[in-house]
Amino acid sequence: MVDPCIGNYITHYIGGRATNKADTRQPAARFNGLFVCHAYNESTGCKRDKTHKGCKNNTGMEFAHVCNYRKGDGDFCLTGHERWKNHK
């Protein structure tokens, strides 16, 4: 199975058989090579360990603390504010 955040296909199990179908999800927001932290963009905030780039999960993967709002032109905002405070 290809990583759903990066690849184009995901494996679906139908009747015990694996089938590949095109993944129709939008690509995940990235900033400077890091995925954007979704918790940072929620009103509850990020509870992970903080780093100078944003945060780090329990496996050591780092995430950027920038806005993941998708603008009308399809680009992400990617500025240093939380989505929930600035895009309602």
N, C-alpha and C positions, 0 to 999 in steps of 0.2 A: 504494500500500500504506500502510495506517495504521500508525503506530508500535506494535509489539507490546506495549510496556510500558504504553501509554496507551490505545490504541484497542481496538475489539472485533473487528475483522476483519483477517485476514492473507491474502495471496495465495498460493495453492498452484498449482504448475504440474503439470498432469496431461495426459500425451500431447501436450505442446506448447501446451496451452491454459491460460490463467490462470483460476482459479476462486476465488471468495471463500468462505471457510468461517469460522464463528465461532471465535474464539480462546478456548480453554478454560483458558488459563493464569491463575493468580491474579494480581491486580495487584501490581506491584512495590512494595517497601517504600519509603516516602518520609519524610523528616524535614525540617521547615522548608523545604519546596519542593525538596529535593535527593533524588536517588536514594541509597539506602544502598550503601556500598562492600561488595561481596561478599568481596573479598580481606581486608579488615579482620576479617571474621568467620571466616576460615579459620586453621588453626594456623600456616600459613606467614607470615601477616601481609601487610600492604599495603606494596608497594614503590614506589608512586607518589610524586610530589612532594607534600609535606604543605602544608596550608593551615590557617588557624585554624578552619575548619569541618570539615576532614577531609583530603581529598586532591583532586588534580586530575589528569585523564588528559592524554595528549599532544595532545588537541584543545582543551584548556582547560575541559572540562566538570568541575564540582565534584561530589564525592560526600561524604555524611555518614559519619562514623565513629561509628556507633551499632549496637546489636544488632538483627539482622533476624530473630530467632526469632519464629515465629507461635505465639501462645498458644492454648489450647483454645477461647477465645471468638472466635478469628479475628483478633484485633488483634495488631499487632507489638509486641514488647517496647520497642524504641527507647530503651533506656537506654545509658549510656556505656561499657558493658563489651563485650568480644568474645563472640560467641555460643559459640564452641568452648570457652571457659573456664567458662561458666555454665549452659549448657543441653545436657546430654548425653543 
